[in-house]
Amino acid sequence: MHKKGLMYDLRLIIKGLKEIHKLQPWVLPVAVLESFFKAIAPFVNIYMSAKIVDELINFSYLNRLIVFVGITIGLNLIIYLASTGFEHILNLLIIIMVQNRDMVLNRKIIDMDYEHIENPEVHLLRTKIQEAQNQSGGGIYSLIKYFGVLIKCLVIVPISLVMIVDIFKVTSNESSIRFLNSNILNFIFIILLLIGTIYNMRLKENSEREYFNSLNKIVDYNRIANFYFEKVVDYNSGKDIRLYNQKNLFNTAFGEVIGEVNKIADEISLNYMKYGGANGFISSLLTGLIYIFIGLKAVIGSITIGNVVKYTGSINQFISSSSMLLVTIAALKINNQYIQLYLDFLNIEGKKYKGTLPVEKRNDDEYEIEFRNVSFKYPGTDNYVLKNISMKLNVGERLAIVGMNGSGKTTFIKLLCRLYDPDEGEILLNGIDIKKYDYDEYLSLFSIVFQDFKLFSFSLGQNVAASVDYDEDKVKYILVKAGLGERLNNMPKGIQTPLYKDFDEEGVEISGGEAQKIALARALYRDAPIIILDEPTAALDPIAEFEIYSKFNEIVGTKTAFYISHRLSSCRFCDEIAVFHEGKIIQKGNHDELVEDENGKYYELWNSQAQYYKEEAV
Ligand SMILES: Nc1ncnc2c1ncn2[C@@H]1O[C@H](COP(=O)(O)OP(=O)(O)OP(=O)(O)O)[C@@H](O)[C@H]1O
């Protein structure tokens, strides 16, 4: 929880401005210049109009009049050119700043420790930032906008005060007009003006606060609505929605959210009517008051007619800018919550210990891996998913990991490739704790196919090589090896064919089994010394599965291999099988040894599957 208060708000605004400066160093100076020129523009006209009117009334020299008109036109032109020029530059810079901001956020996610990616709180934080941006530009974008308005108000308020101050000078003591030219009238005017202005400011501030609060609520509902929308348009969810007739479920949930959003939209309109009406009324009173006061001063001759223009214009500028100043401060305070989200996200720290030790490059692929008393529970949970795991995998060996759903097999692999670090115990590579190795070098030892692998809407070749540039012959060779030769021949652009139709109409849709073969090919292309396959054949047809198994030794070669599967028959070719149960390794050995232990879990699992095959065969 962050401590709130004036200093907190100020500090946050400064931090936000520093971020803006990092994203695009020219945005702030250009915003200041743009606001400055916009702020002084009305005063040039107010001041020069007063001069021209006075000159017209006391007409003496045409030349002077021409000079005043010339100066007015000239200054207007310069200020117009400067302010529109800076406005254009600023808009361009803001576009660049926004792109850089998105890049910073995306890079942060890509570089983040994996455990943060799986953390729903981090996900929620990122979604909230995105929603605030989509909804109202909340965050960095709004900060630069409000900053510009703030500068403009901060320039206008003192200038207007300087321009007004003369009106309060008492110039004559003539008894008939003494009251009209007295400090008492000035005092009454100032008090009425202040009361009206402050009241109007409060009204505007309240109105904006309520508006922002309502927007804030909409951000939350929009997040939910977007979730449903994404699911509805996603063709993968489309099947389930239709087949299980979940249309009503979605329509009702969507309808409820839209209903809530509409309620808030009504609130906003009501709020505008309520505050807008009151604000308009007070503003009219104030304008009347100003004209009466200045008119009286003109009637008694204490100010010139030209100055009537100057004072009314300046007072109006003062009133509108001072209330805008307050509104902007309120808006900045509200925007601070989004700035805080942005900073919180950027400040998510990597907890992973990053070692520096280079991994020994071995031509013989002699890498030995040992788990020593490893225990682990997922962050934010209390249950150990792995308990006191100890095992050693010798060079070139194939280890099969079997066990019931949720017994910890995938988690074991996640620890091995340091997506998480163990809470207790250590994992060793050639006798050294894997944390000590340079992380990227360590990861380059592994070719992994997870069961929930993802392919992307790039070309087939780029998917296999996981890179923009690649060795085409090698990709083709490996695709054939992974059993995708025939499908490749049917692809319109061969390995250049884009996968999926997200970005390219010529993209091809692929089946689950084909996707699995491509994922396998990606692992093989990497040619790392340790290969990990998590349910690599689950989506394959029996023939493809048979082909992969029969080529398994050829595919794996001299590599060390970890192999997770629920099909025990496919684990028989492994040197060792580890049976996981409730986070522990309860049995170890090769198939023949394990199947002999009639009281063991492996025997139970094996028989339940074998029985199924036998029954099928009958
Ligand atoms: N990110 C996570 N956060 C919290 N708990 C998790 C997370 N991922 C997995 N678990 C839990 O850890 C346990 C082990 O999961 P794991 O995926 O390792 O099992 P598995 O043996 O691979 O299962 P399966 O055979 O179904 O793939 C499960 O109870 C699961 O709910």
The ligand as a Gaussian input file, in Angstrom:
#p B3LYP/6-31G(d) Opt

LIG

0 1
 N        1.717000     -21.921000     -11.974000
 C        1.204000     -22.696000     -11.016000
 N        0.811000     -22.139000      -9.864000
 C        0.318000     -22.888000      -8.864000
 N        0.164000     -24.217000      -8.939000
 C        0.539000     -24.838000     -10.084000
 C        1.075000     -24.109000     -11.174000
 N        1.350000     -24.973000     -12.167000
 C        1.010000     -26.201000     -11.707000
 N        0.528000     -26.129000     -10.459000
 C        0.095000     -27.241000      -9.615000
 O        1.193000     -28.090000      -9.396000
 C        0.798000     -29.445000      -9.413000
 C        1.699000     -30.232000     -10.358000
 O        1.476000     -29.771000     -11.668000
 P        2.281000     -30.328000     -12.908000
 O        1.854000     -29.557000     -14.111000
 O        3.714000     -30.371000     -12.578000
 O        1.708000     -31.814000     -12.984000
 P        1.925000     -32.935000     -14.089000
 O        2.370000     -34.161000     -13.375000
 O        2.785000     -32.431000     -15.197000
 O        0.406000     -33.102000     -14.587000
 P       -0.167000     -33.567000     -15.998000
 O        0.116000     -35.035000     -16.136000
 O       -1.630000     -33.335000     -15.841000
 O        0.450000     -32.734000     -17.045000
 C       -0.664000     -29.462000      -9.798000
 O       -1.424000     -29.671000      -8.626000
 C       -0.931000     -28.090000     -10.360000
 O       -2.222000     -27.662000     -10.059000

